[in-house]
Amino acid sequence: QVQLIESGGGSVQAGGSLNLSCEVAERIFHPISIIGWYRQPPGKEREFIANIISAGVTNYATSVKGRFTISVLIKKRTTKLQMNSVKPEDTAVYYCNVLDNGDDYWGEGTQVTVSS
């Protein structure tokens, strides 16, 4: 059963923008869920990008702070990652993540490629 469906990946030139979306299954979408984005650059470990917790508090990795924005559309059960001023080092597979009641859920990932 698919819990998270990502979309919006693709190729973009440095300095451009991209908007990733992730639809979250109703059974794991709760007010106390922690919703976030991670990425895995080529040949590297998966790393934290951003998350949003209850009351709308957001957290960002230093590498993307000020350039990326995470948001949640509650009625659509969708989280978005707006990526601005992208850099070649943002090239990675991006994953949506939900931590719900102690259980960890991951999307299949969407590729983002930034060319210089």
Secondary structure in CASP SS format (residue, H / E / C, confidence):
PFRMAT SS
TARGET T0000
AUTHOR 0000-0000-0000
METHOD secondary structure of the structure
MODEL  1
Q C 1.00
V C 1.00
Q C 1.00
L E 1.00
I E 1.00
E E 1.00
S E 1.00
G C 1.00
G C 1.00
G E 1.00
S E 1.00
V E 1.00
Q E 1.00
A C 1.00
G C 1.00
G C 1.00
S C 1.00
L E 1.00
N E 1.00
L E 1.00
S E 1.00
C E 1.00
E E 1.00
V E 1.00
A C 1.00
E H 1.00
R H 1.00
I H 1.00
F C 1.00
H C 1.00
P C 1.00
I C 1.00
S C 1.00
I E 1.00
I E 1.00
G E 1.00
W E 1.00
Y E 1.00
R E 1.00
Q E 1.00
P C 1.00
P C 1.00
G C 1.00
K C 1.00
E C 1.00
R C 1.00
E E 1.00
F E 1.00
I E 1.00
A E 1.00
N E 1.00
I E 1.00
I C 1.00
S H 1.00
A H 1.00
G H 1.00
V C 1.00
T E 1.00
N E 1.00
Y E 1.00
A C 1.00
T C 1.00
S C 1.00
V C 1.00
K C 1.00
G C 1.00
R C 1.00
F E 1.00
T E 1.00
I E 1.00
S E 1.00
V E 1.00
L E 1.00
I H 1.00
K H 1.00
K H 1.00
R C 1.00
T E 1.00
T E 1.00
K E 1.00
L E 1.00
Q E 1.00
M E 1.00
N C 1.00
S C 1.00
V C 1.00
K C 1.00
P H 1.00
E H 1.00
D H 1.00
T C 1.00
A E 1.00
V E 1.00
Y E 1.00
Y E 1.00
C E 1.00
N E 1.00
V E 1.00
L E 1.00
D E 1.00
N C 1.00
G C 1.00
D E 1.00
D E 1.00
Y E 1.00
W E 1.00
G C 1.00
E C 1.00
G C 1.00
T E 1.00
Q E 1.00
V E 1.00
T E 1.00
V E 1.00
S E 1.00
S C 1.00
END
